[in-house]
Amino acid sequence: MKVMSARDAKNHFGEFLDAARREPVVVTKNDRPVGIMISIEDAADTLLPEFLLDKDPGYDGWLFGKVSATLARVDAKEARLHDHDEAMARLRERLRERRAGKTA
């Protein structure tokens, strides 16, 4: 992961954008991390779009219900928790499937 000062990012903005297209770039100010720049392609594979898009009315209640039901299934031993890497792989696969379904 590349690290760039805020001053360098400002003074070399084109390089900053090019670097962010290749890999995440941590932006520092006074040698402390203050932000991160990632490409739009990388952002599409994260939960960021969910945070940035307007939610339909009732979404928060629906999400709370889904999470509560899943936790109840885990407690009842009807489902299991996955480690982080496995959960992220499963999430990426579901996103790929969903995108493929929208383009089909």
N, CA, C and O atoms as a GROMACS GRO file, in nm:
protein
  416
    1MET      N    1   0.086  -0.117   0.000
    1MET     CA    2   0.000   0.000   0.000
    1MET      C    3   0.090   0.123   0.000
    1MET      O    4   0.184   0.133   0.079
    2LYS      N    5   0.060   0.215  -0.088
    2LYS     CA    6   0.139   0.337  -0.102
    2LYS      C    7   0.096   0.438   0.004
    2LYS      O    8  -0.021   0.443   0.042
    3VAL      N    9   0.191   0.518   0.051
    3VAL     CA   10   0.165   0.626   0.146
    3VAL      C   11   0.210   0.755   0.081
    3VAL      O   12   0.318   0.762   0.022
    4MET      N   13   0.128   0.859   0.093
    4MET     CA   14   0.158   0.988   0.032
    4MET      C   15   0.113   1.098   0.127
    4MET      O   16   0.004   1.090   0.184
    5SER      N   17   0.194   1.201   0.143
    5SER     CA   18   0.153   1.313   0.227
    5SER      C   19   0.044   1.393   0.155
    5SER      O   20   0.034   1.389   0.032
    6ALA      N   21  -0.035   1.463   0.231
    6ALA     CA   22  -0.141   1.546   0.173
    6ALA      C   23  -0.080   1.651   0.079
    6ALA      O   24  -0.135   1.680  -0.027
    7ARG      N   25   0.033   1.706   0.118
    7ARG     CA   26   0.100   1.805   0.034
    7ARG      C   27   0.143   1.743  -0.099
    7ARG      O   28   0.120   1.802  -0.204
    8ASP      N   29   0.204   1.624  -0.094
    8ASP     CA   30   0.246   1.558  -0.218
    8ASP      C   31   0.124   1.521  -0.303
    8ASP      O   32   0.128   1.534  -0.426
    9ALA      N   33   0.017   1.477  -0.238
    9ALA     CA   34  -0.105   1.442  -0.313
    9ALA      C   35  -0.159   1.565  -0.385
    9ALA      O   36  -0.203   1.556  -0.499
   10LYS      N   37  -0.155   1.680  -0.318
   10LYS     CA   38  -0.203   1.804  -0.379
   10LYS      C   39  -0.110   1.848  -0.492
   10LYS      O   40  -0.157   1.883  -0.601
   11ASN      N   41   0.020   1.846  -0.467
   11ASN     CA   42   0.116   1.896  -0.566
   11ASN      C   43   0.136   1.802  -0.684
   11ASN      O   44   0.181   1.844  -0.790
   12HIS      N   45   0.104   1.675  -0.665
   12HIS     CA   46   0.122   1.574  -0.769
   12HIS      C   47  -0.008   1.496  -0.787
   12HIS      O   48  -0.009   1.373  -0.783
   13PHE      N   49  -0.116   1.570  -0.806
   13PHE     CA   50  -0.248   1.507  -0.806
   13PHE      C   51  -0.264   1.400  -0.914
   13PHE      O   52  -0.327   1.298  -0.890
   14GLY      N   53  -0.208   1.423  -1.030
   14GLY     CA   54  -0.216   1.323  -1.137
   14GLY      C   55  -0.150   1.192  -1.095
   14GLY      O   56  -0.206   1.084  -1.117
   15GLU      N   57  -0.030   1.201  -1.036
   15GLU     CA   58   0.038   1.082  -0.986
   15GLU      C   59  -0.043   1.014  -0.876
   15GLU      O   60  -0.051   0.892  -0.869
   16PHE      N   61  -0.103   1.097  -0.789
   16PHE     CA   62  -0.186   1.047  -0.680
   16PHE      C   63  -0.302   0.964  -0.736
   16PHE      O   64  -0.328   0.854  -0.688
   17LEU      N   65  -0.370   1.016  -0.837
   17LEU     CA   66  -0.482   0.943  -0.898
   17LEU      C   67  -0.434   0.815  -0.966
   17LEU      O   68  -0.497   0.710  -0.953
   18ASP      N   69  -0.322   0.824  -1.038
   18ASP     CA   70  -0.267   0.704  -1.103
   18ASP      C   71  -0.231   0.597  -1.000
   18ASP      O   72  -0.259   0.479  -1.021
   19ALA      N   73  -0.170   0.639  -0.891
   19ALA     CA   74  -0.132   0.542  -0.786
   19ALA      C   75  -0.256   0.477  -0.726
   19ALA      O   76  -0.257   0.357  -0.700
   20ALA      N   77  -0.361   0.557  -0.704
   20ALA     CA   78  -0.484   0.503  -0.644
   20ALA      C   79  -0.554   0.405  -0.738
   20ALA      O   80  -0.627   0.317  -0.692
   21ARG      N   81  -0.532   0.417  -0.866
   21ARG     CA   82  -0.591   0.321  -0.961
   21ARG      C   83  -0.520   0.187  -0.952
   21ARG      O   84  -0.578   0.083  -0.983
   22ARG      N   85  -0.392   0.189  -0.909
   22ARG     CA   86  -0.315   0.065  -0.898
   22ARG      C   87  -0.331  -0.003  -0.762
   22ARG      O   88  -0.334  -0.126  -0.754
   23GLU      N   89  -0.340   0.078  -0.656
   23GLU     CA   90  -0.346   0.024  -0.520
   23GLU      C   91  -0.399   0.132  -0.427
   23GLU      O   92  -0.396   0.250  -0.461
   24PRO      N   93  -0.448   0.094  -0.309
   24PRO     CA   94  -0.493   0.196  -0.213
   24PRO      C   95  -0.376   0.288  -0.174
   24PRO      O   96  -0.262   0.242  -0.161
   25VAL      N   97  -0.405   0.416  -0.156
   25VAL     CA   98  -0.304   0.513  -0.116
   25VAL      C   99  -0.348   0.575   0.017
   25VAL      O  100  -0.455   0.635   0.026
   26VAL      N  101  -0.264   0.561   0.118
   26VAL     CA  102  -0.291   0.624   0.248
   26VAL      C  103  -0.238   0.766   0.242
   26VAL      O  104  -0.123   0.789   0.204
   27VAL      N  105  -0.322   0.862   0.279
   27VAL     CA  106  -0.283   1.003   0.279
   27VAL      C  107  -0.251   1.042   0.423
   27VAL      O  108  -0.328   1.015   0.515
   28THR      N  109  -0.134   1.107   0.442
   28THR     CA  110  -0.092   1.147   0.575
   28THR      C  111  -0.084   1.299   0.586
   28THR      O  112  -0.064   1.369   0.487
   29LYS      N  113  -0.098   1.346   0.706
   29LYS     CA  114  -0.075   1.488   0.738
   29LYS      C  115   0.002   1.489   0.868
   29LYS      O  116  -0.040   1.427   0.966
   30ASN      N  117   0.113   1.558   0.870
   30ASN     CA  118   0.202   1.558   0.987
   30ASN      C  119   0.239   1.415   1.027
   30ASN      O  120   0.243   1.381   1.145
   31ASP      N  121   0.266   1.333   0.926
   31ASP     CA  122   0.308   1.193   0.944
   31ASP      C  123   0.204   1.105   1.012
   31ASP      O  124   0.236   0.999   1.065
   32ARG      N  125   0.078   1.149   1.010
   32ARG     CA  126  -0.031   1.068   1.066
   32ARG      C  127  -0.132   1.038   0.956
   32ARG      O  128  -0.168   1.128   0.881
   33PRO      N  129  -0.178   0.912   0.946
   33PRO     CA  130  -0.277   0.881   0.843
   33PRO      C  131  -0.408   0.956   0.868
   33PRO      O  132  -0.460   0.957   0.980
   34VAL      N  133  -0.460   1.018   0.761
   34VAL     CA  134  -0.586   1.093   0.774
   34VAL      C  135  -0.691   1.046   0.674
   34VAL      O  136  -0.809   1.082   0.686
   35GLY      N  137  -0.650   0.968   0.575
   35GLY     CA  138  -0.748   0.922   0.476
   35GLY      C  139  -0.688   0.816   0.387
   35GLY      O  140  -0.570   0.783   0.396
   36ILE      N  141  -0.773   0.763   0.302
   36ILE     CA  142  -0.729   0.663   0.207
   36ILE      C  143  -0.802   0.686   0.075
   36ILE      O  144  -0.920   0.717   0.074
   37MET      N  145  -0.730   0.670  -0.032
   37MET     CA  146  -0.788   0.685  -0.166
   37MET      C  147  -0.783   0.548  -0.233
   37MET      O  148  -0.677   0.485  -0.239
   38ILE      N  149  -0.899   0.504  -0.283
   38ILE     CA  150  -0.904   0.379  -0.358
   38ILE      C  151  -0.975   0.407  -0.490
   38ILE      O  152  -1.051   0.503  -0.502
   39SER      N  153  -0.949   0.323  -0.587
   39SER     CA  154  -1.013   0.341  -0.717
   39SER      C  155  -1.161   0.310  -0.706
   39SER      O  156  -1.205   0.242  -0.614
   40ILE      N  157  -1.237   0.361  -0.801
   40ILE     CA  158  -1.380   0.334  -0.805
   40ILE      C  159  -1.405   0.185  -0.826
   40ILE      O  160  -1.503   0.131  -0.775
   41GLU      N  161  -1.316   0.120  -0.900
   41GLU     CA  162  -1.330  -0.024  -0.922
   41GLU      C  163  -1.314  -0.100  -0.790
   41GLU      O  164  -1.389  -0.193  -0.762
   42ASP      N  165  -1.214  -0.060  -0.710
   42ASP     CA  166  -1.195  -0.126  -0.581
   42ASP      C  167  -1.311  -0.096  -0.487
   42ASP      O  168  -1.352  -0.183  -0.410
   43ALA      N  169  -1.363   0.025  -0.492
   43ALA     CA  170  -1.475   0.063  -0.404
   43ALA      C  171  -1.599  -0.018  -0.436
   43ALA      O  172  -1.679  -0.047  -0.347
   44ALA      N  173  -1.616  -0.054  -0.562
   44ALA     CA  174  -1.735  -0.130  -0.602
   44ALA      C  175  -1.739  -0.267  -0.536
   44ALA      O  176  -1.846  -0.325  -0.518
   45ASP      N  177  -1.621  -0.321  -0.498
   45ASP     CA  178  -1.614  -0.452  -0.434
   45ASP      C  179  -1.620  -0.444  -0.283
   45ASP      O  180  -1.593  -0.543  -0.215
   46THR      N  181  -1.656  -0.328  -0.228
   46THR     CA  182  -1.666  -0.311  -0.083
   46THR      C  183  -1.810  -0.276  -0.047
   46THR      O  184  -1.899  -0.277  -0.132
   47LEU      N  185  -1.830  -0.246   0.078
   47LEU     CA  186  -1.962  -0.203   0.124
   47LEU      C  187  -1.981  -0.052   0.109
   47LEU      O  188  -2.088  -0.001   0.142
   48LEU      N  189  -1.880   0.020   0.060
   48LEU     CA  190  -1.892   0.164   0.046
   48LEU      C  191  -2.014   0.208  -0.034
   48LEU      O  192  -2.082   0.302   0.006
   49PRO      N  193  -2.043   0.143  -0.149
   49PRO     CA  194  -2.163   0.188  -0.221
   49PRO      C  195  -2.289   0.184  -0.135
   49PRO      O  196  -2.378   0.268  -0.151
   50GLU      N  197  -2.297   0.086  -0.045
   50GLU     CA  198  -2.415   0.078   0.043
   50GLU      C  199  -2.425   0.200   0.133
   50GLU      O  200  -2.536   0.245   0.163
   51PHE      N  201  -2.312   0.253   0.176
   51PHE     CA  202  -2.312   0.370   0.264
   51PHE      C  203  -2.343   0.499   0.187
   51PHE      O  204  -2.397   0.594   0.244
   52LEU      N  205  -2.309   0.502   0.059
   52LEU     CA  206  -2.322   0.623  -0.018
   52LEU      C  207  -2.454   0.637  -0.092
   52LEU      O  208  -2.492   0.747  -0.130
   53LEU      N  209  -2.524   0.527  -0.111
   53LEU     CA  210  -2.650   0.531  -0.184
   53LEU      C  211  -2.766   0.560  -0.090
   53LEU      O  212  -2.765   0.520   0.027
   54ASP      N  213  -2.865   0.630  -0.143
   54ASP     CA  214  -2.987   0.652  -0.064
   54ASP      C  215  -3.055   0.518  -0.042
   54ASP      O  216  -3.063   0.435  -0.133
   55LYS      N  217  -3.103   0.497   0.078
   55LYS     CA  218  -3.169   0.372   0.112
   55LYS      C  219  -3.319   0.387   0.095
   55LYS      O  220  -3.377   0.493   0.120
   56ASP      N  221  -3.380   0.280   0.052
   56ASP     CA  222  -3.526   0.279   0.040
   56ASP      C  223  -3.587   0.289   0.180
   56ASP      O  224  -3.527   0.241   0.277
   57PRO      N  225  -3.705   0.350   0.192
   57PRO     CA  226  -3.771   0.354   0.323
   57PRO      C  227  -3.790   0.212   0.376
   57PRO      O  228  -3.829   0.121   0.302
   58GLY      N  229  -3.762   0.193   0.503
   58GLY     CA  230  -3.776   0.063   0.565
   58GLY      C  231  -3.652  -0.024   0.558
   58GLY      O  232  -3.648  -0.133   0.614
   59TYR      N  233  -3.548   0.025   0.488
   59TYR     CA  234  -3.426  -0.054   0.471
   59TYR      C  235  -3.362  -0.089   0.605
   59TYR      O  236  -3.325  -0.204   0.628
   60ASP      N  237  -3.350   0.010   0.694
   60ASP     CA  238  -3.285  -0.015   0.823
   60ASP      C  239  -3.359  -0.121   0.902
   60ASP      O  240  -3.297  -0.207   0.965
   61GLY      N  241  -3.492  -0.117   0.900
   61GLY     CA  242  -3.570  -0.219   0.970
   61GLY      C  243  -3.552  -0.356   0.907
   61GLY      O  244  -3.542  -0.456   0.978
   62TRP      N  245  -3.550  -0.360   0.774
   62TRP     CA  246  -3.529  -0.487   0.704
   62TRP      C  247  -3.392  -0.544   0.739
   62TRP      O  248  -3.380  -0.663   0.768
   63LEU      N  249  -3.287  -0.459   0.737
   63LEU     CA  250  -3.152  -0.505   0.770
   63LEU      C  251  -3.145  -0.555   0.913
   63LEU      O  252  -3.087  -0.660   0.940
   64PHE      N  253  -3.206  -0.482   1.007
   64PHE     CA  254  -3.206  -0.524   1.147
   64PHE      C  255  -3.273  -0.661   1.160
   64PHE      O  256  -3.224  -0.747   1.234
   65GLY      N  257  -3.384  -0.681   1.089
   65GLY     CA  258  -3.453  -0.809   1.094
   65GLY      C  259  -3.367  -0.922   1.039
   65GLY      O  260  -3.364  -1.031   1.096
   66LYS      N  261  -3.296  -0.897   0.927
   66LYS     CA  262  -3.210  -1.000   0.868
   66LYS      C  263  -3.096  -1.037   0.964
   66LYS      O  264  -3.067  -1.155   0.984
   67VAL      N  265  -3.032  -0.936   1.022
   67VAL     CA  266  -2.921  -0.962   1.114
   67VAL      C  267  -2.971  -1.035   1.238
   67VAL      O  268  -2.908  -1.130   1.284
   68SER      N  269  -3.083  -0.991   1.292
   68SER     CA  270  -3.139  -1.057   1.411
   68SER      C  271  -3.174  -1.203   1.383
   68SER      O  272  -3.145  -1.290   1.464
   69ALA      N  273  -3.235  -1.228   1.267
   69ALA     CA  274  -3.271  -1.366   1.231
   69ALA      C  275  -3.147  -1.452   1.213
   69ALA      O  276  -3.145  -1.568   1.254
   70THR      N  277  -3.044  -1.396   1.152
   70THR     CA  278  -2.920  -1.471   1.133
   70THR      C  279  -2.854  -1.504   1.266
   70THR      O  280  -2.810  -1.616   1.288
   71LEU      N  281  -2.849  -1.406   1.356
   71LEU     CA  282  -2.790  -1.432   1.489
   71LEU      C  283  -2.870  -1.537   1.565
   71LEU      O  284  -2.813  -1.619   1.636
   72ALA      N  285  -3.003  -1.535   1.550
   72ALA     CA  286  -3.086  -1.637   1.616
   72ALA      C  287  -3.056  -1.775   1.557
   72ALA      O  288  -3.052  -1.874   1.630
   73ARG      N  289  -3.034  -1.783   1.425
   73ARG     CA  290  -3.000  -1.911   1.362
   73ARG      C  291  -2.863  -1.960   1.410
   73ARG      O  292  -2.843  -2.080   1.429
   74VAL      N  293  -2.769  -1.869   1.429
   74VAL     CA  294  -2.637  -1.907   1.480
   74VAL      C  295  -2.651  -1.959   1.623
   74VAL      O  296  -2.595  -2.063   1.657
   75ASP      N  297  -2.727  -1.888   1.707
   75ASP     CA  298  -2.748  -1.932   1.845
   75ASP      C  299  -2.814  -2.068   1.851
   75ASP      O  300  -2.785  -2.147   1.942
   76ALA      N  301  -2.904  -2.098   1.757
   76ALA     CA  302  -2.975  -2.226   1.755
   76ALA      C  303  -2.894  -2.334   1.683
   76ALA      O  304  -2.942  -2.446   1.663
   77LYS      N  305  -2.770  -2.301   1.643
   77LYS     CA  306  -2.681  -2.396   1.573
   77LYS      C  307  -2.737  -2.437   1.436
   77LYS      O  308  -2.703  -2.544   1.385
   78GLU      N  309  -2.823  -2.353   1.378
   78GLU     CA  310  -2.876  -2.379   1.244
   78GLU      C  311  -2.788  -2.316   1.137
   78GLU      O  312  -2.804  -2.344   1.018
   79ALA      N  313  -2.698  -2.230   1.178
   79ALA     CA  314  -2.604  -2.164   1.086
   79ALA      C  315  -2.474  -2.146   1.162
   79ALA      O  316  -2.470  -2.156   1.285
   80ARG      N  317  -2.367  -2.120   1.088
   80ARG     CA  318  -2.239  -2.099   1.154
   80ARG      C  319  -2.178  -1.967   1.108
   80ARG      O  320  -2.211  -1.916   1.001
   81LEU      N  321  -2.091  -1.914   1.192
   81LEU     CA  322  -2.018  -1.793   1.156
   81LEU      C  323  -1.899  -1.831   1.069
   81LEU      O  324  -1.846  -1.941   1.081
   82HIS      N  325  -1.857  -1.739   0.983
   82HIS     CA  326  -1.742  -1.761   0.896
   82HIS      C  327  -1.630  -1.668   0.938
   82HIS      O  328  -1.655  -1.557   0.986
   83ASP      N  329  -1.504  -1.713   0.919
   83ASP     CA  330  -1.394  -1.621   0.949
   83ASP      C  331  -1.394  -1.510   0.844
   83ASP      O  332  -1.461  -1.521   0.741
   84HIS      N  333  -1.321  -1.405   0.870
   84HIS     CA  334  -1.324  -1.285   0.787
   84HIS      C  335  -1.293  -1.315   0.641
   84HIS      O  336  -1.368  -1.273   0.552
   85ASP      N  337  -1.185  -1.388   0.614
   85ASP     CA  338  -1.146  -1.414   0.475
   85ASP      C  339  -1.254  -1.492   0.400
   85ASP      O  340  -1.285  -1.462   0.285
   86GLU      N  341  -1.311  -1.592   0.466
   86GLU     CA  342  -1.416  -1.671   0.403
   86GLU      C  343  -1.542  -1.586   0.380
   86GLU      O  344  -1.605  -1.595   0.275
   87ALA      N  345  -1.576  -1.505   0.479
   87ALA     CA  346  -1.695  -1.419   0.465
   87ALA      C  347  -1.676  -1.320   0.351
   87ALA      O  348  -1.769  -1.297   0.273
   88MET      N  349  -1.559  -1.260   0.339
   88MET     CA  350  -1.533  -1.164   0.231
   88MET      C  351  -1.537  -1.234   0.096
   88MET      O  352  -1.590  -1.179   0.000
   89ALA      N  353  -1.482  -1.355   0.086
   89ALA     CA  354  -1.485  -1.430  -0.040
   89ALA      C  355  -1.630  -1.461  -0.079
   89ALA      O  356  -1.667  -1.447  -0.195
   90ARG      N  357  -1.710  -1.502   0.018
   90ARG     CA  358  -1.851  -1.532  -0.010
   90ARG      C  359  -1.926  -1.406  -0.052
   90ARG      O  360  -2.009  -1.410  -0.143
   91LEU      N  361  -1.897  -1.294   0.014
   91LEU     CA  362  -1.961  -1.167  -0.020
   91LEU      C  363  -1.923  -1.123  -0.162
   91LEU      O  364  -2.009  -1.082  -0.239
   92ARG      N  365  -1.794  -1.132  -0.195
   92ARG     CA  366  -1.751  -1.096  -0.330
   92ARG      C  367  -1.820  -1.183  -0.436
   92ARG      O  368  -1.862  -1.134  -0.541
   93GLU      N  369  -1.832  -1.312  -0.407
   93GLU     CA  370  -1.898  -1.403  -0.502
   93GLU      C  371  -2.044  -1.365  -0.520
   93GLU      O  372  -2.095  -1.365  -0.632
   94ARG      N  373  -2.112  -1.333  -0.411
   94ARG     CA  374  -2.253  -1.293  -0.420
   94ARG      C  375  -2.267  -1.163  -0.499
   94ARG      O  376  -2.362  -1.148  -0.575
   95LEU      N  377  -2.173  -1.069  -0.480
   95LEU     CA  378  -2.177  -0.944  -0.556
   95LEU      C  379  -2.155  -0.971  -0.704
   95LEU      O  380  -2.222  -0.912  -0.789
   96ARG      N  381  -2.060  -1.059  -0.736
   96ARG     CA  382  -2.035  -1.094  -0.877
   96ARG      C  383  -2.160  -1.156  -0.938
   96ARG      O  384  -2.198  -1.122  -1.050
   97GLU      N  385  -2.223  -1.247  -0.866
   97GLU     CA  386  -2.345  -1.312  -0.916
   97GLU      C  387  -2.456  -1.209  -0.937
   97GLU      O  388  -2.528  -1.214  -1.036
   98ARG      N  389  -2.468  -1.117  -0.842
   98ARG     CA  390  -2.574  -1.015  -0.853
   98ARG      C  391  -2.547  -0.926  -0.974
   98ARG      O  392  -2.640  -0.893  -1.048
   99ARG      N  393  -2.420  -0.885  -0.993
   99ARG     CA  394  -2.387  -0.802  -1.110
   99ARG      C  395  -2.411  -0.877  -1.240
   99ARG      O  396  -2.462  -0.820  -1.336
  100ALA      N  397  -2.376  -1.006  -1.243
  100ALA     CA  398  -2.396  -1.087  -1.363
  100ALA      C  399  -2.545  -1.099  -1.395
  100ALA      O  400  -2.584  -1.098  -1.511
  101GLY      N  401  -2.627  -1.111  -1.291
  101GLY     CA  402  -2.772  -1.120  -1.311
  101GLY      C  403  -2.832  -0.992  -1.365
  101GLY      O  404  -2.928  -0.995  -1.441
  102LYS      N  405  -2.774  -0.877  -1.326
  102LYS     CA  406  -2.826  -0.748  -1.373
  102LYS      C  407  -2.788  -0.723  -1.518
  102LYS      O  408  -2.858  -0.651  -1.589
  103THR      N  409  -2.676  -0.781  -1.562
  103THR     CA  410  -2.632  -0.756  -1.699
  103THR      C  411  -2.688  -0.861  -1.794
  103THR      O  412  -2.680  -0.844  -1.916
  104ALA      N  413  -2.742  -0.969  -1.741
  104ALA     CA  414  -2.794  -1.075  -1.827
  104ALA      C  415  -2.927  -1.039  -1.888
  104ALA      O  416  -2.984  -1.119  -1.964
   0.00000   0.00000   0.00000
